[in-house]
Amino acid sequence: MNTLVYLIPITLLLGGLGLATFLWALKSGQCEDLEGASWRVLDDGNDKPEKD
């Protein structure tokens, strides 16, 4: 029973920290470009034209 006195505040603190991090990510635009990363994986970086 004594361990609950420590575990409940730690759980609430970690949950609040996770929620704050999630809200920060939404506010800063981390979830705006959902398809960009998948296209960057397929890009081989040869977009520069060759010099003659």
PyMOL Python script that loads the backbone (N, CA, C, O; Angstrom):
from pymol import cmd

cmd.read_pdbstr("""\
ATOM      1  N   MET A   1       0.822  -1.194   0.000  1.00  0.00           N
ATOM      2  CA  MET A   1       0.000   0.000   0.000  1.00  0.00           C
ATOM      3  C   MET A   1       0.862   1.252   0.000  1.00  0.00           C
ATOM      4  O   MET A   1       0.477   2.277  -0.563  1.00  0.00           O
ATOM      5  N   ASN A   2       2.015   1.171   0.625  1.00  0.00           N
ATOM      6  CA  ASN A   2       2.905   2.328   0.673  1.00  0.00           C
ATOM      7  C   ASN A   2       3.498   2.642  -0.696  1.00  0.00           C
ATOM      8  O   ASN A   2       3.830   3.790  -0.990  1.00  0.00           O
ATOM      9  N   THR A   3       3.625   1.621  -1.523  1.00  0.00           N
ATOM     10  CA  THR A   3       4.194   1.868  -2.849  1.00  0.00           C
ATOM     11  C   THR A   3       3.241   2.655  -3.743  1.00  0.00           C
ATOM     12  O   THR A   3       3.681   3.351  -4.658  1.00  0.00           O
ATOM     13  N   LEU A   4       1.938   2.550  -3.484  1.00  0.00           N
ATOM     14  CA  LEU A   4       0.976   3.314  -4.273  1.00  0.00           C
ATOM     15  C   LEU A   4       1.133   4.812  -4.057  1.00  0.00           C
ATOM     16  O   LEU A   4       0.828   5.611  -4.943  1.00  0.00           O
ATOM     17  N   VAL A   5       1.605   5.187  -2.883  1.00  0.00           N
ATOM     18  CA  VAL A   5       1.832   6.602  -2.585  1.00  0.00           C
ATOM     19  C   VAL A   5       2.898   7.162  -3.523  1.00  0.00           C
ATOM     20  O   VAL A   5       2.863   8.345  -3.862  1.00  0.00           O
ATOM     21  N   TYR A   6       3.837   6.332  -3.941  1.00  0.00           N
ATOM     22  CA  TYR A   6       4.891   6.762  -4.867  1.00  0.00           C
ATOM     23  C   TYR A   6       4.508   6.538  -6.327  1.00  0.00           C
ATOM     24  O   TYR A   6       4.818   7.363  -7.187  1.00  0.00           O
ATOM     25  N   LEU A   7       3.839   5.432  -6.604  1.00  0.00           N
ATOM     26  CA  LEU A   7       3.555   5.067  -7.989  1.00  0.00           C
ATOM     27  C   LEU A   7       2.475   5.933  -8.632  1.00  0.00           C
ATOM     28  O   LEU A   7       2.580   6.253  -9.816  1.00  0.00           O
ATOM     29  N   ILE A   8       1.463   6.313  -7.903  1.00  0.00           N
ATOM     30  CA  ILE A   8       0.381   7.117  -8.477  1.00  0.00           C
ATOM     31  C   ILE A   8       0.877   8.498  -8.911  1.00  0.00           C
ATOM     32  O   ILE A   8       0.575   8.901 -10.034  1.00  0.00           O
ATOM     33  N   PRO A   9       1.618   9.245  -8.093  1.00  0.00           N
ATOM     34  CA  PRO A   9       2.130  10.539  -8.581  1.00  0.00           C
ATOM     35  C   PRO A   9       3.116  10.400  -9.736  1.00  0.00           C
ATOM     36  O   PRO A   9       3.129  11.237 -10.639  1.00  0.00           O
ATOM     37  N   ILE A  10       3.933   9.361  -9.720  1.00  0.00           N
ATOM     38  CA  ILE A  10       4.878   9.146 -10.825  1.00  0.00           C
ATOM     39  C   ILE A  10       4.120   8.859 -12.114  1.00  0.00           C
ATOM     40  O   ILE A  10       4.481   9.367 -13.176  1.00  0.00           O
ATOM     41  N   THR A  11       3.071   8.045 -12.023  1.00  0.00           N
ATOM     42  CA  THR A  11       2.252   7.734 -13.189  1.00  0.00           C
ATOM     43  C   THR A  11       1.569   8.976 -13.735  1.00  0.00           C
ATOM     44  O   THR A  11       1.543   9.190 -14.947  1.00  0.00           O
ATOM     45  N   LEU A  12       1.018   9.792 -12.854  1.00  0.00           N
ATOM     46  CA  LEU A  12       0.366  11.021 -13.298  1.00  0.00           C
ATOM     47  C   LEU A  12       1.373  11.992 -13.913  1.00  0.00           C
ATOM     48  O   LEU A  12       1.060  12.664 -14.895  1.00  0.00           O
ATOM     49  N   LEU A  13       2.559  12.069 -13.355  1.00  0.00           N
ATOM     50  CA  LEU A  13       3.599  12.939 -13.899  1.00  0.00           C
ATOM     51  C   LEU A  13       4.033  12.478 -15.291  1.00  0.00           C
ATOM     52  O   LEU A  13       4.157  13.298 -16.200  1.00  0.00           O
ATOM     53  N   LEU A  14       4.264  11.184 -15.465  1.00  0.00           N
ATOM     54  CA  LEU A  14       4.676  10.669 -16.770  1.00  0.00           C
ATOM     55  C   LEU A  14       3.554  10.801 -17.804  1.00  0.00           C
ATOM     56  O   LEU A  14       3.818  11.090 -18.971  1.00  0.00           O
ATOM     57  N   GLY A  15       2.317  10.592 -17.385  1.00  0.00           N
ATOM     58  CA  GLY A  15       1.188  10.776 -18.300  1.00  0.00           C
ATOM     59  C   GLY A  15       1.047  12.223 -18.730  1.00  0.00           C
ATOM     60  O   GLY A  15       0.793  12.504 -19.901  1.00  0.00           O
ATOM     61  N   GLY A  16       1.211  13.146 -17.788  1.00  0.00           N
ATOM     62  CA  GLY A  16       1.158  14.567 -18.117  1.00  0.00           C
ATOM     63  C   GLY A  16       2.293  14.981 -19.024  1.00  0.00           C
ATOM     64  O   GLY A  16       2.106  15.803 -19.922  1.00  0.00           O
ATOM     65  N   LEU A  17       3.476  14.418 -18.797  1.00  0.00           N
ATOM     66  CA  LEU A  17       4.626  14.707 -19.650  1.00  0.00           C
ATOM     67  C   LEU A  17       4.391  14.198 -21.073  1.00  0.00           C
ATOM     68  O   LEU A  17       4.725  14.879 -22.043  1.00  0.00           O
ATOM     69  N   GLY A  18       3.823  13.013 -21.194  1.00  0.00           N
ATOM     70  CA  GLY A  18       3.498  12.478 -22.519  1.00  0.00           C
ATOM     71  C   GLY A  18       2.443  13.309 -23.229  1.00  0.00           C
ATOM     72  O   GLY A  18       2.549  13.554 -24.431  1.00  0.00           O
ATOM     73  N   LEU A  19       1.434  13.739 -22.500  1.00  0.00           N
ATOM     74  CA  LEU A  19       0.400  14.584 -23.081  1.00  0.00           C
ATOM     75  C   LEU A  19       0.966  15.929 -23.518  1.00  0.00           C
ATOM     76  O   LEU A  19       0.631  16.423 -24.594  1.00  0.00           O
ATOM     77  N   ALA A  20       1.818  16.521 -22.694  1.00  0.00           N
ATOM     78  CA  ALA A  20       2.431  17.801 -23.051  1.00  0.00           C
ATOM     79  C   ALA A  20       3.311  17.656 -24.288  1.00  0.00           C
ATOM     80  O   ALA A  20       3.320  18.544 -25.140  1.00  0.00           O
ATOM     81  N   THR A  21       4.044  16.563 -24.400  1.00  0.00           N
ATOM     82  CA  THR A  21       4.892  16.324 -25.568  1.00  0.00           C
ATOM     83  C   THR A  21       4.036  16.141 -26.822  1.00  0.00           C
ATOM     84  O   THR A  21       4.376  16.660 -27.886  1.00  0.00           O
ATOM     85  N   PHE A  22       2.943  15.416 -26.702  1.00  0.00           N
ATOM     86  CA  PHE A  22       2.037  15.217 -27.837  1.00  0.00           C
ATOM     87  C   PHE A  22       1.432  16.538 -28.294  1.00  0.00           C
ATOM     88  O   PHE A  22       1.381  16.812 -29.493  1.00  0.00           O
ATOM     89  N   LEU A  23       0.976  17.357 -27.354  1.00  0.00           N
ATOM     90  CA  LEU A  23       0.391  18.645 -27.714  1.00  0.00           C
ATOM     91  C   LEU A  23       1.429  19.578 -28.328  1.00  0.00           C
ATOM     92  O   LEU A  23       1.113  20.347 -29.237  1.00  0.00           O
ATOM     93  N   TRP A  24       2.668  19.515 -27.836  1.00  0.00           N
ATOM     94  CA  TRP A  24       3.749  20.319 -28.432  1.00  0.00           C
ATOM     95  C   TRP A  24       3.998  19.886 -29.873  1.00  0.00           C
ATOM     96  O   TRP A  24       4.190  20.727 -30.751  1.00  0.00           O
ATOM     97  N   ALA A  25       3.995  18.573 -30.119  1.00  0.00           N
ATOM     98  CA  ALA A  25       4.222  18.072 -31.474  1.00  0.00           C
ATOM     99  C   ALA A  25       3.112  18.527 -32.418  1.00  0.00           C
ATOM    100  O   ALA A  25       3.385  18.874 -33.567  1.00  0.00           O
ATOM    101  N   LEU A  26       1.879  18.529 -31.954  1.00  0.00           N
ATOM    102  CA  LEU A  26       0.779  19.005 -32.791  1.00  0.00           C
ATOM    103  C   LEU A  26       0.901  20.498 -33.067  1.00  0.00           C
ATOM    104  O   LEU A  26       0.670  20.946 -34.191  1.00  0.00           O
ATOM    105  N   LYS A  27       1.259  21.262 -32.052  1.00  0.00           N
ATOM    106  CA  LYS A  27       1.339  22.712 -32.199  1.00  0.00           C
ATOM    107  C   LYS A  27       2.494  23.133 -33.099  1.00  0.00           C
ATOM    108  O   LYS A  27       2.380  24.119 -33.828  1.00  0.00           O
ATOM    109  N   SER A  28       3.603  22.400 -33.059  1.00  0.00           N
ATOM    110  CA  SER A  28       4.775  22.785 -33.842  1.00  0.00           C
ATOM    111  C   SER A  28       4.761  22.237 -35.261  1.00  0.00           C
ATOM    112  O   SER A  28       5.700  22.482 -36.020  1.00  0.00           O
ATOM    113  N   GLY A  29       3.723  21.504 -35.638  1.00  0.00           N
ATOM    114  CA  GLY A  29       3.586  21.045 -37.019  1.00  0.00           C
ATOM    115  C   GLY A  29       4.333  19.766 -37.337  1.00  0.00           C
ATOM    116  O   GLY A  29       4.686  19.540 -38.494  1.00  0.00           O
ATOM    117  N   GLN A  30       4.585  18.929 -36.354  1.00  0.00           N
ATOM    118  CA  GLN A  30       5.300  17.682 -36.595  1.00  0.00           C
ATOM    119  C   GLN A  30       4.478  16.687 -37.406  1.00  0.00           C
ATOM    120  O   GLN A  30       5.045  15.792 -38.033  1.00  0.00           O
ATOM    121  N   CYS A  31       3.176  16.820 -37.406  1.00  0.00           N
ATOM    122  CA  CYS A  31       2.296  15.863 -38.089  1.00  0.00           C
ATOM    123  C   CYS A  31       1.714  16.428 -39.378  1.00  0.00           C
ATOM    124  O   CYS A  31       0.711  15.906 -39.866  1.00  0.00           O
ATOM    125  N   GLU A  32       2.297  17.457 -39.937  1.00  0.00           N
ATOM    126  CA  GLU A  32       1.747  18.096 -41.122  1.00  0.00           C
ATOM    127  C   GLU A  32       1.988  17.284 -42.393  1.00  0.00           C
ATOM    128  O   GLU A  32       1.060  17.095 -43.180  1.00  0.00           O
ATOM    129  N   ASP A  33       3.200  16.805 -42.611  1.00  0.00           N
ATOM    130  CA  ASP A  33       3.563  16.119 -43.853  1.00  0.00           C
ATOM    131  C   ASP A  33       3.660  14.620 -43.600  1.00  0.00           C
ATOM    132  O   ASP A  33       4.734  14.111 -43.278  1.00  0.00           O
ATOM    133  N   LEU A  34       2.549  13.914 -43.742  1.00  0.00           N
ATOM    134  CA  LEU A  34       2.534  12.490 -43.432  1.00  0.00           C
ATOM    135  C   LEU A  34       3.110  11.643 -44.555  1.00  0.00           C
ATOM    136  O   LEU A  34       3.594  10.540 -44.298  1.00  0.00           O
ATOM    137  N   GLU A  35       3.074  12.127 -45.799  1.00  0.00           N
ATOM    138  CA  GLU A  35       3.562  11.333 -46.923  1.00  0.00           C
ATOM    139  C   GLU A  35       4.977  11.709 -47.343  1.00  0.00           C
ATOM    140  O   GLU A  35       5.586  10.985 -48.130  1.00  0.00           O
ATOM    141  N   GLY A  36       5.507  12.787 -46.858  1.00  0.00           N
ATOM    142  CA  GLY A  36       6.827  13.243 -47.276  1.00  0.00           C
ATOM    143  C   GLY A  36       7.937  12.269 -46.909  1.00  0.00           C
ATOM    144  O   GLY A  36       8.855  12.048 -47.699  1.00  0.00           O
ATOM    145  N   ALA A  37       7.861  11.688 -45.724  1.00  0.00           N
ATOM    146  CA  ALA A  37       8.902  10.761 -45.298  1.00  0.00           C
ATOM    147  C   ALA A  37       8.916   9.503 -46.165  1.00  0.00           C
ATOM    148  O   ALA A  37       9.983   8.972 -46.473  1.00  0.00           O
ATOM    149  N   SER A  38       7.747   9.032 -46.556  1.00  0.00           N
ATOM    150  CA  SER A  38       7.705   7.826 -47.389  1.00  0.00           C
ATOM    151  C   SER A  38       8.292   8.097 -48.774  1.00  0.00           C
ATOM    152  O   SER A  38       8.904   7.207 -49.363  1.00  0.00           O
ATOM    153  N   TRP A  39       8.116   9.315 -49.307  1.00  0.00           N
ATOM    154  CA  TRP A  39       8.704   9.629 -50.603  1.00  0.00           C
ATOM    155  C   TRP A  39      10.205   9.859 -50.487  1.00  0.00           C
ATOM    156  O   TRP A  39      10.947   9.550 -51.419  1.00  0.00           O
ATOM    157  N   ARG A  40      10.666  10.400 -49.353  1.00  0.00           N
ATOM    158  CA  ARG A  40      12.110  10.610 -49.173  1.00  0.00           C
ATOM    159  C   ARG A  40      12.859   9.290 -49.063  1.00  0.00           C
ATOM    160  O   ARG A  40      14.036   9.226 -49.416  1.00  0.00           O
ATOM    161  N   VAL A  41      12.214   8.249 -48.587  1.00  0.00           N
ATOM    162  CA  VAL A  41      12.854   6.935 -48.514  1.00  0.00           C
ATOM    163  C   VAL A  41      13.143   6.412 -49.912  1.00  0.00           C
ATOM    164  O   VAL A  41      14.175   5.781 -50.141  1.00  0.00           O
ATOM    165  N   LEU A  42      12.238   6.670 -50.846  1.00  0.00           N
ATOM    166  CA  LEU A  42      12.391   6.162 -52.208  1.00  0.00           C
ATOM    167  C   LEU A  42      13.304   7.023 -53.076  1.00  0.00           C
ATOM    168  O   LEU A  42      13.722   6.588 -54.149  1.00  0.00           O
ATOM    169  N   ASP A  43      13.614   8.222 -52.635  1.00  0.00           N
ATOM    170  CA  ASP A  43      14.452   9.139 -53.423  1.00  0.00           C
ATOM    171  C   ASP A  43      15.918   8.714 -53.314  1.00  0.00           C
ATOM    172  O   ASP A  43      16.439   8.534 -52.213  1.00  0.00           O
ATOM    173  N   ASP A  44      16.582   8.553 -54.471  1.00  0.00           N
ATOM    174  CA  ASP A  44      17.984   8.140 -54.444  1.00  0.00           C
ATOM    175  C   ASP A  44      18.948   9.309 -54.502  1.00  0.00           C
ATOM    176  O   ASP A  44      20.158   9.098 -54.420  1.00  0.00           O
ATOM    177  N   GLY A  45      18.466  10.519 -54.637  1.00  0.00           N
ATOM    178  CA  GLY A  45      19.310  11.698 -54.578  1.00  0.00           C
ATOM    179  C   GLY A  45      19.980  12.062 -55.894  1.00  0.00           C
ATOM    180  O   GLY A  45      20.880  12.902 -55.890  1.00  0.00           O
ATOM    181  N   ASN A  46      19.592  11.478 -57.010  1.00  0.00           N
ATOM    182  CA  ASN A  46      20.185  11.765 -58.310  1.00  0.00           C
ATOM    183  C   ASN A  46      19.350  12.764 -59.102  1.00  0.00           C
ATOM    184  O   ASN A  46      19.105  12.566 -60.292  1.00  0.00           O
ATOM    185  N   ASP A  47      18.917  13.822 -58.453  1.00  0.00           N
ATOM    186  CA  ASP A  47      18.074  14.811 -59.111  1.00  0.00           C
ATOM    187  C   ASP A  47      18.888  15.886 -59.854  1.00  0.00           C
ATOM    188  O   ASP A  47      18.324  16.660 -60.627  1.00  0.00           O
ATOM    189  N   LYS A  48      20.172  15.935 -59.628  1.00  0.00           N
ATOM    190  CA  LYS A  48      21.008  16.964 -60.265  1.00  0.00           C
ATOM    191  C   LYS A  48      21.307  16.570 -61.694  1.00  0.00           C
ATOM    192  O   LYS A  48      21.676  15.423 -61.947  1.00  0.00           O
ATOM    193  N   PRO A  49      21.160  17.483 -62.633  1.00  0.00           N
ATOM    194  CA  PRO A  49      21.496  17.154 -64.025  1.00  0.00           C
ATOM    195  C   PRO A  49      23.017  17.006 -64.193  1.00  0.00           C
ATOM    196  O   PRO A  49      23.805  17.688 -63.537  1.00  0.00           O
ATOM    197  N   GLU A  50      23.388  16.110 -65.076  1.00  0.00           N
ATOM    198  CA  GLU A  50      24.810  15.892 -65.320  1.00  0.00           C
ATOM    199  C   GLU A  50      25.363  16.996 -66.227  1.00  0.00           C
ATOM    200  O   GLU A  50      24.680  17.464 -67.138  1.00  0.00           O
ATOM    201  N   LYS A  51      26.591  17.399 -65.968  1.00  0.00           N
ATOM    202  CA  LYS A  51      27.238  18.417 -66.800  1.00  0.00           C
ATOM    203  C   LYS A  51      27.772  17.780 -68.069  1.00  0.00           C
ATOM    204  O   LYS A  51      28.301  16.669 -68.038  1.00  0.00           O
ATOM    205  N   ASP A  52      27.636  18.482 -69.182  1.00  0.00           N
ATOM    206  CA  ASP A  52      28.132  17.954 -70.466  1.00  0.00           C
ATOM    207  C   ASP A  52      29.579  18.243 -70.657  1.00  0.00           C
ATOM    208  O   ASP A  52      30.153  17.870 -71.680  1.00  0.00           O
TER     209      ASP A  52
END
""", "prot")
cmd.dss("prot")
cmd.show_as("cartoon", "prot")
cmd.util.cbc("prot")
cmd.orient("prot")
